[in-house]
């Protein structure tokens, strides 16, 4: 069960708040715990921008069609 939980956080790129540390919660430790989630967000951001560009093209084409420009 612990192996499954570890794989969920590793491959799902999530944040494990139950992670055991040495008690030293520094900025570096906090950043490292969020590293996988940050990678996932970066991928999502790129895909979202691509999607929005496609939507914008469709909207602009419709506006130009209606206004005959």
C-alpha positions in Angstrom: 0.0 0.0 0.0 2.9 2.4 0.7 4.3 1.6 -2.7 1.0 2.5 -4.3 0.9 5.8 -2.4 4.4 6.6 -3.4 3.7 5.9 -7.1 0.5 8.0 -7.0 2.5 11.0 -5.9 5.5 10.3 -8.1 3.6 9.6 -11.4 0.6 11.7 -10.6 2.9 14.6 -9.8 1.1 15.6 -6.6 2.1 17.0 -3.3 2.4 14.6 -0.4 1.7 16.6 2.8 2.3 13.5 4.9 5.9 13.2 3.8 8.2 12.7 6.7 11.2 15.0 7.0 13.9 15.7 9.6 11.9 18.5 11.1 13.9 21.1 9.2 11.3 22.8 7.0 13.2 25.3 5.0 12.4 27.1 1.8 14.5 24.5 -0.1 12.6 21.6 1.4 9.2 23.1 0.7 10.2 23.8 -2.9 11.5 20.3 -3.4 8.2 18.8 -2.1 6.2 20.9 -4.6 8.6 20.1 -7.5 6.5 17.4 -9.2 3.3 19.5 -8.9 5.1 22.4 -10.4 6.2 20.3 -13.4 2.6 19.2 -13.9 1.4 22.8 -13.7 4.0 23.9 -16.2 2.7 21.3 -18.7 -0.8 22.3 -18.1 0.0 26.0 -18.7 1.5 25.2 -22.1 -1.4 23.1 -23.2 -3.9 25.8 -21.9 -2.1 28.5 -23.9 -2.3 26.4 -27.0 -6.0 25.8 -26.5 -6.7 29.4 -25.9 -4.9 30.4 -29.1 -7.0 28.0 -31.1 -10.2 29.4 -29.5 -9.1 32.9 -30.2 -8.6 32.1 -33.8 -12.1 30.8 -34.1 -13.6 33.8 -32.3 -11.6 36.3 -34.4 -12.6 34.4 -37.6 -16.3 34.6 -36.6 -16.0 38.3 -35.7 -14.4 39.0 -39.1 -17.0 37.0 -40.9 -19.9 38.9 -39.2 -18.3 42.3 -39.7 -17.1 41.4 -43.2 -13.5 42.5 -42.5 
